[in-house]
Amino acid sequence: MKFTKNQFIWLAVLFFSCFLIYTYWETVVSICNTIYIASQPFLVGAGIAFVVNILMSFYEKLLVKFIPFGFIAKIKRPVALLSALATIGLVFTWVVFTVLPDLIDSINTLISQDRSAINNLINWLLKNKSLQKIIQDLGGVTQVRELINSYSAQLLQQIMNGLTSFLTSLTSLPSTLINLFISIVFSCYVLAGKEKLGNQVNRLVDVYLGHYGKTFHYVVAILNNRFRNFFVYQSIEACILGTLCYIGMRIFDFPYAATISILIGFSAMIPVVGAYIGVTIGTILIMTHSVTLALLFIAYVVILQQFEGNLIYPYVVGGSTGLPGIWVIFAITIGSALGGILGMLVSVPVAATLYQIVKDNVVRREEAKAANAIENND
């Protein structure tokens, strides 16, 4: 195989670059970290722009449909953009001012609980026949107490670490607010001229990637479709689940109905495992009032999950991402290990994109193989 002059130059540059990276690895990592930190506001801004664009496009269609005047074409973009930002801001404010008071109240209740209440809880648990069998299987009361003490110490340490991180983040609040402001401004600029920006990117791709440009556009189209479908349909699903949870909790007079319903709704954005995170937090909150109510709440949510998962979820979400259930669980597990909650959110549409690309490639190869077989037979 003979190399052309350009191919030889590219190989030489690649080899030299790898040699420099290997030799000055720590310096390269430091430079990459600096670039990543500097670009964080713009990466966050791109994420904000993607989410806001979904609402903005919806508002633009409403404006054109219900206000059929010529001048609306000139002002629909700024009006839709401001409406989308206002909607997200109002929802965020409502969630914060609804959830925070109940969380503070439950923490104060936990702190003010006297030892007699805790002892009554322990005695109630020990008198439960089903739990007695489990305790015996675990090695008796002494072993269970040691396990509780051990896990309590670990939980307390995690809470203290979380509080320390929170207090530390308060010291960097001004820089965080500045970065957030930059992100929002950047997202507004992107959304205001998204068509022009898209055309510029397409021209660059077509010029510099050549015949690979078609593949690039194909991958980006699938990625955009999967992310958009995921966020739209999961948001609808989360709203439905949160609303049903709130209605049921109000009917059965569970405490913290609004707060727990919001937490379950937001956590339901994470497929499969998300709702259980909200249920766990909700159970802990209700236990500050009554253990019996907490157990009844768990039973209610299990029934609600079965009803919603079998009757509503298939029609609302269905195959919006095109990813089978087993791969959803796999993607969430990998995503949580790599990026925590954000990784769990992003992992599903990314995995759905890879799944669709591989699926299309397999279909093309099978069709080509079948066509070759027909030609050979002829």
Buried (B, 14 or more C-beta within 10 A) or exposed (E): EEEEEEEEEEEEEEEEEEEEEEEEEEEEEEEEEEEEEEEEBBEBBBBBBBBBBBBBBBBBEEBBEEEEEEEBEEEBBEBBBEBBBEBBEEEEEEBEEBBEEBBEBBEEEEEEEEEEEEEEEEEEEEEEEEEEEEBEEEEEEEEBEEEEEEEEEEEEEEEEEEEEEEEEEEEEEEEEEEBBEBBBEBBBEBBBEBEEEEEEEBEEBBEEEEEEBEEBBEBBEBBBBBBBBBBBBBBBBBEBBBEBBBEBBEEEEBBBBBBBBBBBBBBBBBBBBBBBBBBEBBBEBBBBBEBEBBEBBBEBBEEBBEEBBEEBBEEBBEEBBBBEEEBBBBBBBBBBEEEEBEBBBBBBBBBBBBBBBEEEEEEEEEEEEEEEEEEEEE
